[in-house]
Amino acid sequence: MKNTVLQNKTIPPFRRIRFIARIRSLKKKEFGVLIGAQILMFSAIYAVNNFHPYFEELHFQRMETLPGRLLVYFLLGALVFQVCFLLFVAFLFVRYRPVTGVADDDLPTCTVIVPAYNEGSLVYDTLKSIAASDFPMDKMQVIAIDDGSTDDTWSWIERARNDIGHSITIWKQPENKGKRHALYHGFKTGNGEVFVTIDSDSVVKPDTLRNLVSPFAVNDNCGAVAGNVKVLNRNQGMIPRMLNVSFVFSFEFMRAAESSLGFVLCTPGALSAYRRDSVNNCLEEWMNQKFMGNYATIGEDRAMTNLILEQGRDVQFQRNAAVLTNTPVGFKTLHKMFTRWGRSNVRETLRMNRFMFTRFRENNRAGARFIFLHQWMKLILAYPLMILMLYFLLTHPLLYLSSALTGTFIFSSIQMLFFSRKYPVGDALWAYPYSVFYLFGLFWIFPFAIATVKNGGWLTR
């Protein structure tokens, strides 16, 4: 009987064994969270199926009043818009193809810029991974910048320069001025045709740089390329395990779809590449960017992407250019990181208004505007949805919990199935607890980011 199971063609034996091994490797607490989230979601579906007469009665009661009808129509309109958007993104994803790495002779020269602040030995690992890249050494310049660290980061940068045969230019800022200032120094002093930026807590694979800069060699209109960010410390707890699934969906699905239009909204700080003349066209404006009268100190990656999109350049995503980066392991650091990202998203979405409805590019304007409108929809609905959530939670808790968890289960299943296409099923299951965690623990972040958008603090430093 046992041999019959192992010979099942549906799930290869090695996949089955690997799945069991991953489940057994989980800590009891993590395993409990994983199972508990799925039980909660299945319970929600059971509640929807068995209490629907109550829901229907409540629905008709609400529909008898004009405000109730308007609310229902508003929510249905938002739902239809969201479904249309997801179908559009799915269509774009099917069309997406990464650019294959080009030959040495066709590669442009590049300057790799690594800004670091209080990263300690992590920056050494980053620089070592860059030096091990399958990229012509005579075409690559590396600049490591210590942004006024108060720990031993500078000594690790010096050690990397001594240990790595390839020449590394190093620079220490006398005081901490922020990541934007560090990158600005690299942009001003670098001599490559392409600038590559890599965070100092990240490591790249040997073929990453080649794949990252190859789109510039085959597309003259390519102004920037986003790398594929993956979680390096995914075995350090529940939060990195959950973020591992979220990152794959965000990059390999959403950014891949956006790349089909040449309209990736954000080139991540962990790994991005920019054409030199595209950067020079907007460098001073980027460096001196202000929001509500204050100099911008966050969102430098999204801001640079916006300025390059405004030039009519394509911004692409390379799924085959992977970078492994450290993510938060605790709730406090996680919500601060998400808050910073949320504020940057609000700022740059507002800023995009100045060019999105002009002839800012030759191709794919309609698709780009649809993606932009979806960004605005998230802004518009942030407070109404939170108010409705709190209202139904207080007045009809069963209705809220069952419907919210059912919707969460459906979306989590999409993420889980997408993730399990290429990665272990055991890891894919973390999509369920992450969605529950976000629903109850992180739902407030985006509305809070809107309310505090003027705050430019880095928060996690």
KARA-V380394 format. One record per residue. N is the residue number from 1. SS is DSSP state (hx for helix, st for strand, lp for the rest). PSI is psi in degrees with one decimal (NA if undefined). Layout:
[[N,SS,PSI] [N,SS,PSI]]
//
This chain:
[[1,lp,-41.7] [2,hx,-42.9] [3,hx,-34.7] [4,hx,-41.3] [5,hx,-42.8] [6,hx,-23.5] [7,lp,3.9] [8,lp,126.6] [9,lp,-17.3] [10,lp,-47.1] [11,lp,110.6] [12,lp,146.8] [13,hx,-41.9] [14,hx,-33.2] [15,hx,-41.0] [16,hx,-44.7] [17,hx,-41.6] [18,hx,-39.2] [19,hx,-46.9] [20,hx,-39.6] [21,hx,-39.5] [22,hx,-40.2] [23,hx,-42.3] [24,hx,-26.7] [25,hx,-13.6] [26,lp,145.8] [27,lp,157.0] [28,hx,-39.8] [29,hx,-44.5] [30,hx,-40.1] [31,hx,-38.4] [32,hx,-41.5] [33,hx,-43.1] [34,hx,-48.5] [35,hx,-40.1] [36,hx,-39.7] [37,hx,-40.5] [38,hx,-38.5] [39,hx,-41.8] [40,hx,-43.2] [41,hx,-41.6] [42,hx,-33.5] [43,hx,-37.1] [44,hx,-42.5] [45,hx,-39.9] [46,hx,-41.7] [47,hx,-41.5] [48,hx,-42.8] [49,hx,-29.0] [50,hx,-14.9] [51,lp,17.9] [52,hx,-29.5] [53,hx,-37.5] [54,hx,-40.4] [55,hx,-40.7] [56,hx,-40.5] [57,hx,-43.8] [58,hx,-39.1] [59,hx,-46.6] [60,hx,-33.1] [61,hx,-41.4] [62,hx,-35.5] [63,hx,-16.9] [64,lp,-18.4] [65,lp,151.6] [66,hx,-46.7] [67,hx,-37.4] [68,hx,-42.6] [69,hx,-42.5] [70,hx,-39.5] [71,hx,-45.5] [72,hx,-44.9] [73,hx,-38.4] [74,hx,-46.7] [75,hx,-38.8] [76,hx,-39.8] [77,hx,-43.6] [78,hx,-38.7] [79,hx,-44.0] [80,hx,-43.2] [81,hx,-43.7] [82,hx,-42.3] [83,hx,-43.8] [84,hx,-40.1] [85,hx,-44.7] [86,hx,-39.1] [87,hx,-39.8] [88,hx,-43.7] [89,hx,-39.9] [90,hx,-40.1] [91,hx,-43.6] [92,hx,-37.6] [93,hx,-41.5] [94,hx,-32.9] [95,hx,-17.9] [96,lp,137.1] [97,lp,126.9] [98,lp,156.0] [99,lp,131.2] [100,lp,141.8] [101,lp,132.8] [102,lp,169.8] [103,lp,162.2] [104,hx,-44.4] [105,hx,-26.5] [106,hx,-10.5] [107,lp,136.6] [108,lp,159.0] [109,lp,148.1] [110,st,150.2] [111,st,119.3] [112,st,120.5] [113,st,125.2] [114,st,97.4] [115,st,142.0] [116,st,140.9] [117,lp,112.7] [118,lp,46.3] [119,lp,-10.6] [120,lp,-134.4] [121,lp,-13.6] [122,hx,-36.0] [123,hx,-30.9] [124,hx,-44.7] [125,hx,-38.4] [126,hx,-48.8] [127,hx,-35.8] [128,hx,-40.1] [129,hx,-34.9] [130,hx,-43.2] [131,hx,-25.6] [132,lp,7.5] [133,lp,148.7] [134,lp,69.3] [135,lp,136.7] [136,lp,122.6] [137,hx,-29.2] [138,hx,-7.1] [139,hx,6.0] [140,st,129.8] [141,st,135.6] [142,st,127.7] [143,st,118.8] [144,st,128.3] [145,st,120.5] [146,st,115.5] [147,lp,57.5] [148,lp,41.5] [149,lp,151.0] [150,lp,2.4] [151,lp,-152.1] [152,lp,23.9] [153,hx,-43.4] [154,hx,-39.2] [155,hx,-34.0] [156,hx,-33.9] [157,hx,-43.1] [158,hx,-40.0] [159,hx,-40.8] [160,hx,-41.5] [161,hx,-38.8] [162,hx,-34.7] [163,hx,-26.9] [164,lp,127.8] [165,lp,-37.6] [166,lp,140.0] [167,lp,132.6] [168,st,127.9] [169,st,128.0] [170,st,151.3] [171,st,134.8] [172,st,118.0] [173,lp,137.4] [174,lp,-26.3] [175,lp,160.7] [176,lp,118.0] [177,lp,-9.8] [178,lp,157.7] [179,hx,-36.4] [180,hx,-40.8] [181,hx,-40.0] [182,hx,-44.5] [183,hx,-37.6] [184,hx,-41.7] [185,hx,-43.0] [186,hx,-41.2] [187,hx,-36.3] [188,hx,-29.2] [189,hx,-15.2] [190,lp,150.9] [191,lp,8.3] [192,lp,157.8] [193,lp,-23.1] [194,st,135.5] [195,st,130.4] [196,st,128.6] [197,st,133.5] [198,st,131.1] [199,lp,150.1] [200,lp,4.6] [201,lp,25.9] [202,st,156.0] [203,st,145.7] [204,st,156.8] [205,lp,162.6] [206,lp,-34.5] [207,lp,4.2] [208,hx,-51.3] [209,hx,-42.2] [210,hx,-48.0] [211,hx,-33.6] [212,hx,-40.9] [213,hx,-7.0] [214,hx,-35.8] [215,hx,-29.5] [216,hx,-27.2] [217,hx,-23.7] [218,hx,-10.8] [219,lp,105.6] [220,lp,-21.6] [221,lp,1.6] [222,st,120.7] [223,st,-23.6] [224,st,155.4] [225,st,133.0] [226,st,135.1] [227,st,171.0] [228,st,105.5] [229,st,126.4] [230,st,160.5] [231,st,122.8] [232,lp,-41.4] [233,lp,42.1] [234,lp,-12.4] [235,lp,12.7] [236,lp,18.5] [237,lp,-179.0] [238,hx,-40.4] [239,hx,-48.2] [240,hx,-35.1] [241,hx,-41.5] [242,hx,-42.2] [243,hx,-28.1] [244,hx,-43.9] [245,hx,-42.8] [246,hx,-42.8] [247,hx,-42.4] [248,hx,-43.4] [249,hx,-42.4] [250,hx,-41.0] [251,hx,-53.5] [252,hx,-12.3] [253,hx,-61.2] [254,hx,-52.4] [255,hx,-31.3] [256,hx,-42.2] [257,hx,-47.0] [258,hx,-34.5] [259,hx,-26.6] [260,lp,-23.9] [261,lp,-4.3] [262,lp,31.1] [263,st,51.5] [264,lp,127.3] [265,lp,-28.1] [266,lp,125.0] [267,lp,117.7] [268,lp,147.8] [269,lp,-28.9] [270,lp,-35.7] [271,st,115.4] [272,st,160.5] [273,st,143.9] [274,st,138.0] [275,st,137.4] [276,hx,-47.0] [277,hx,-27.8] [278,hx,-39.7] [279,hx,-46.4] [280,hx,-30.0] [281,hx,-22.1] [282,hx,10.0] [283,hx,-46.9] [284,hx,-38.2] [285,hx,-41.0] [286,hx,-43.7] [287,hx,-35.0] [288,lp,20.8] [289,lp,138.5] [290,st,153.3] [291,st,120.9] [292,lp,40.5] [293,lp,-8.7] [294,st,145.5] [295,st,136.8] [296,lp,129.5] [297,lp,-1.1] [298,lp,168.0] [299,lp,31.8] [300,hx,-30.4] [301,hx,-46.8] [302,hx,-35.8] [303,hx,-44.1] [304,hx,-39.5] [305,hx,-44.6] [306,hx,-46.4] [307,hx,-32.4] [308,hx,-38.5] [309,hx,-38.6] [310,hx,-27.0] [311,lp,-2.8] [312,lp,9.5] [313,lp,154.1] [314,st,142.1] [315,st,118.7] [316,st,169.4] [317,st,135.8] [318,st,103.6] [319,st,-27.8] [320,st,8.7] [321,st,85.9] [322,st,143.6] [323,st,137.6] [324,st,125.2] [325,st,152.8] [326,lp,139.2] [327,lp,164.0] [328,lp,148.9] [329,lp,-9.3] [330,lp,158.4] [331,hx,-40.6] [332,hx,-48.5] [333,hx,-35.7] [334,hx,-49.5] [335,hx,-28.0] [336,hx,-40.8] [337,hx,-45.1] [338,hx,-35.0] [339,hx,-43.3] [340,hx,-44.2] [341,hx,-40.9] [342,hx,-43.9] [343,hx,-41.8] [344,hx,-40.4] [345,hx,-42.1] [346,hx,-47.7] [347,hx,-47.8] [348,hx,-27.2] [349,hx,-42.2] [350,hx,-40.4] [351,hx,-29.1] [352,hx,-16.9] [353,hx,-26.8] [354,hx,-14.4] [355,lp,-12.9] [356,lp,-28.8] [357,lp,26.2] [358,lp,176.5] [359,lp,63.5] [360,lp,-13.4] [361,lp,163.2] [362,lp,-36.0] [363,lp,154.9] [364,lp,30.5] [365,hx,-40.4] [366,hx,-45.7] [367,hx,-40.6] [368,hx,-39.8] [369,hx,-32.9] [370,hx,-43.0] [371,hx,-41.0] [372,hx,-43.0] [373,hx,-32.6] [374,hx,-36.4] [375,hx,-42.4] [376,hx,-35.4] [377,hx,-39.3] [378,hx,-37.9] [379,hx,-45.0] [380,hx,-38.6] [381,hx,-8.2] [382,hx,-50.8] [383,hx,-43.3] [384,hx,-41.4] [385,hx,-36.8] [386,hx,-40.2] [387,hx,-44.7] [388,hx,-40.5] [389,hx,-47.9] [390,hx,-37.3] [391,hx,-51.6] [392,hx,-30.6] [393,hx,-36.5] [394,hx,-35.6] [395,hx,-34.1] [396,lp,70.3] [397,hx,-37.8] [398,hx,-43.3] [399,hx,-47.2] [400,hx,-51.4] [401,hx,-44.6] [402,hx,-44.4] [403,hx,-41.3] [404,hx,-43.8] [405,hx,-33.5] [406,hx,-46.3] [407,hx,-39.5] [408,hx,-39.4] [409,hx,-42.5] [410,hx,-48.3] [411,hx,-40.1] [412,hx,-36.8] [413,hx,-35.9] [414,hx,-46.7] [415,hx,-45.0] [416,hx,-46.8] [417,hx,-38.7] [418,hx,-45.9] [419,hx,-42.3] [420,hx,-8.0] [421,lp,-34.8] [422,lp,-19.5] [423,lp,166.3] [424,lp,140.9] [425,hx,-35.9] [426,hx,-36.2] [427,hx,-33.7] [428,hx,-29.4] [429,lp,-17.5] [430,hx,-7.2] [431,hx,-32.4] [432,hx,-54.4] [433,hx,-30.0] [434,hx,-41.9] [435,hx,-40.5] [436,hx,-42.6] [437,hx,-43.1] [438,hx,-39.9] [439,hx,-40.6] [440,hx,-22.7] [441,hx,-22.0] [442,hx,4.5] [443,lp,-26.2] [444,hx,-10.5] [445,hx,-48.2] [446,hx,-45.1] [447,hx,-38.3] [448,hx,-39.7] [449,hx,-37.3] [450,hx,-44.4] [451,hx,-28.6] [452,lp,28.4] [453,lp,-23.9] [454,lp,-23.8] [455,lp,122.0] [456,lp,18.7] [457,lp,146.2] [458,lp,-29.3] [459,lp,-44.5] [460,lp,8.8] [461,lp,NA]]
//
